[in-house]
Amino acid sequence: MSRLIHTLAALAALGLTAGCASAPGTDEAAAVASQKARAEAASDFWIDPASSAATQMQMWQRDGRTKDAELLGRIAEEPIALWPAGETDPGPTVRAATAAASGEGRTALFVAYDIPHRDCGQHSAGGAADADAYRAWIGKFADALGSGKALVVLEPDAVSHIVDGCTPAEYHQERERLLGEAIVRLKQQPHTKVYLDAGNPSWIREPHKLVGPLKRAGVERADGFALNVSNFQSDARTKAYGLDLSRALGGKHFVVDTSRNGNGPLEGAWCNPPGRALGTRPTTRTGEKSLDAYLWIKRPGESDGTCEGGPDAGQWWPEYALELARNSKA
């Protein structure tokens, strides 16, 4: 327990821990012990002890919602990617998490999500103001990784929005160039792996359509590509799609987001669909040579946007998190 308590203290000093400044009580200590046990048993990746799920779990324990708190532990006790805020300096968040992960001999998970004209003006609209602002943001991100072990999923939706035409054609060439530059910059860090996002099998249904844009965006210099980020497609369907795309890219490896796909998709709904469940727990033991890991890239319990009664995209929604955990089969 001492190592994770030390991690909590270090993160608190860096401003990443929510909650009171006093020493952890019995509930908090129990939660920390549970996280440590899960981390040592199953994962190569760092578990954030100050996540929204962990904080909510502690609050519910104090409020007497013990059964709900126990269910939420299914999220709090797993490694989940951090999404450093775009349009601001990602350095403090990345540096603190990487240092904490290094202290445990584990890999920190991140998503870099700040491409100009992000999300075509939809729920997650925003991104860097221009190409130079993006280069500066990625540079700060990479600098903060240092020599720590990290895995970065690069720019969810960015390539698929080129293919489906949602991103206007006048931005395509710049976007591909910026993605390629980002891969090169991030790969300058000695222990960083980079996976360029490639959407999901329900979006671009013919994977060969992604091959050209992915190559122009520098996927050959990355460690691979990522699939199903923030989506709900099943493991079987996503793996089959990934293997097809891998073959088309000369055997490139890939990772799959399984954070919310335990019940598969809800037809016609991608934004906070009800009745979903946590999926396969994060692991590098996939049984498939080209599939490097199942990961929780989307943070379970964070909203997709203002739909189905949800808050803004990326905001913590505890009751949705609880539903995901309650429906989980694991």
N, C-alpha and C positions, 0 to 999 in steps of 0.2 A: 504493500500500500504506500510505502514512503515515497517511491519514485513518482507516482501520479499525484500525490499530495504536493510534492515539490513542483511538479509541472503546473498544477493549479496556482500555486503561489507565484511562480514565474510569470504565468499569463496574466494574473491579476496585476502584477507590477507593470506589465506592458499595456494594460488597459483593455484586455480582451475578455476578462471574466466579468459576467453580470452577477449582481447579488451583493450581499453585505460584505464588509471588510473583516468581520470577525472570523475566528477559526471555525472550520466546518463542524456542525453538530453531528449527532448520531446518524441522521438520515443521509446527510451529505457524505459522511465517511463510508456508509454502506454502499451508496451509489458509486463512489470512487473505487471501492473494493470490487464491486461487480464489474465495472469497466475494465479494471486491471485483469481480472480473471478471463474475461472475453478476449481482451487484446492478446494475452499470452497464449491462449488456446488456439486461435484461429487466424490471425491476421498479420500480414506483413506491413500493414498501413497504420498510420497514427490515428488515434481516436481523440477528438477534441473534447476535453472534459468541461469546456465552457460553452458547448453548443446550446442552441435554443431548446432542443429537446432535453438536454441534461438539466438546464435551469428550470424548465417547466416541470420536469420530473420531481425535482427537489421542492418546488412550490406546492405541488399537489400532495407530496408526502406530508409537508407541514400542515396542509389544509385538511388532512384526513382522507384524501382521495387515494387511498393506498392501492386499490386495484387498478385505477387508471394510471397511477404512477408506475406500477409494475409493468403494465402494457407498454407505456412509453419508453421503458427501458429497452424495448426491442429496437428502438431508433437510437437512443442515447448511447448505447453500448456498441455501436458499430462505427467504423471509419467512414466519414462522409466528406466529400470535396468541399473546400472553401471557395467561395466566389468573391474575391476582393472587389470592392466597389469600383466601377468604372468612373471616369471623369475626376477621380481623386487619386492621390498617391497610394498605390497598392503596397508600398514597401513595408510599412509597420506590420500589417496583417501577415504578409508573406514571410517576413523575417522572423516574427515571433513563432509562427506555426512550424517553420522549417527548423528553427533552433530546438523547439520542444520535441519534434519528431526525431531529430538527430540525437538528442539526449536519451532517447529510448531505443535507438538503433533501428528506427522505422522510417517509412517513406511518407511524406506529406502529400496529400491530394489537393489539386487546385483546378479551377477553371479560369481561363483568361477570356474575358467577355467585355470587350470595349471597342469593337470594330466600328469605324464610322458608318452611319446610316443603319445602325443595328436594328434588327427585327422589323424592318420595313415600316417603322412608325406604329407598330402594334403594341401589345401589352408591355413588352420590354424595350420599347423605343429608347433611343439615346445613343451612347457611344461617344468616342472621341470626336472632337470638333472637326479635325481634318487629319490628313496623313501624318504630318509632322507631330501632332499631338499624340497620335497613336504610337508612333515610333518611340516617343519619349516615355509613354506609359509602359510599353513593353520593356523598354530598357530598365526602368525602375523595378519592374516585376522581376526581371532576370537577375539584376544586381542583388536583390533581396534573397534570392534562392541560394546564392553563394555556392558552397561546395556540398550542401546538404542533399540528401536523397529526396527527389520530388518527381511526381507525375503530374503533368499539366495537360488538360483537355483544352484544345485551342478553338475558341470562337464557335460555340454551338450555333447552328443554323446558317452560318455565313456562306458556306459553299452551296448548300441546298437552295438557299434563296437566290443564288445565281442561276441554278438550273431551272427552278420553277418560274423565274422571271419576276419574282416579287421585288427584288432589288433592281432598280432601273439599269438598263444596259450601259449607260455612261459611267457607272461606278464599277463595273465588273473587272476591268483590267487593273484598276488601282487596288481593288480588294484582293485579287489574286497576288499581286505584287507584295502587298502588306502582309498577307498571310505567310508567304514565302520568306520574307524578311524576319517575321516573328519567329518562325521555326529556326532559322539560322541563329538568331540572337539567343533564344532560349537554349539551344543545343550547345552554345558556348560554355554553359555551366556543366561541370564535369559529371554530375550524377543526376541530371534531369532527363526524364523521358517525356516526349511530346507526341500527343495523338490528335490529329486534325479531325474535327467533327465532320461526319458524313451523313447526318440525318437519321432516318429510320425507314424500314421497309414499307410502311404504309404511305410514305410521303413521295419519295422518288422511287416508283415501283420497279423501274428497270435500272439496275445498278450500273449498267454500262454507261448511262448518261452522266454519271458522276466522274468517270475515269478522267476525261479531259480536264475539267475544272480542278479536280484534286491534284493532278499532275502539274498543272500550271500554277497551283497554289503551293507547290513544294512538298507534297506528301512523301516523295521519294527520299527527302532528307529528314523526315520525321521518323519516329519509331513505329508509327502506324496511324490508324484512323479510329474514331470513336463512333458508336452507333447507339441509337435509342435514348439519347440524352433528353431528359424531361418528358419522355413518352412512355407508353404502356405495352408495347409489342412484346409478345412472349419470347422466352429464351430460345425456343426451337426455331421460330420464324426468323428471329434476328440473327441467330448463329448461321442459319442456312444462307441468308442474305449476305452476311459478312464473309462467308467462305466464297461465295460467287464474286464479290467485289475484290476480295484478296487475290483470287486467281487472276482477275482482270488487271490487277496492279502488280503482277509478278510475284505473288506470295507475301504481300505486305501483311503484317500482323494487325490485330485490332482489339479493342476493349468494348464491353457492353454495359450500359447503364441498366441495372436491375432494381433500382430503388423503389419503383412503384408498380411493377409489372406482374405481381403475384396472381392477380385475377385477369391478366391480359387487358386489352383495350375495351372501351365502351364505344360501340359503333357510333360514329358521327360526333364524338366528343373528345376533345384533347385538353380542354381547359377546366381543371378541377373536377373531373368526372367523378360522380359518386360511386361507392361500392368497390373502389380499388383496394389493393393490398400491397404490402411490402413484398419484394421479390427475393431472389436468391441472395444470400448474404455475401458481402464482398469477399472475394477469394482469388488467388492466382491458380488454384487447382481446378482447371476447367476441363481437363481431359481432351483438349483439342490444341494441337501444336500452334496453330495460327491465332488462337484466341488467348490473349495474354492474361485477361482478368475479367471477372464480373465485378463491377464497382457500383457504389451508390454515388452517382455524380449529381443528379438533382437532389436537393436536400429535402427528404420527406417531411411534409408538414409545412413547407413554404409554398405560398400560393402561386398559381400560374398566372393570375391576373384577376381583375374584377369581374368574375363570372361565377355562377352558382353560389352567390353570396360571399365570395372570397374577398380578401383585402387586395391591395396592389401587388403586382408581381414581385416575388421575392420576399414578401412579408410573412412572418411566422403566423400560422393559423393552427392553434393547438387542437381544436376539435377535429379538423381534417387529419392531423397527425394521428390522433387517437383512433380514428376510423381506419386508417391504413394499418396501424398496429393491431387493432382488434380483428381485422380481416385476415391478418397474416397467418399462413399455414405453418410457418417455421417456429 
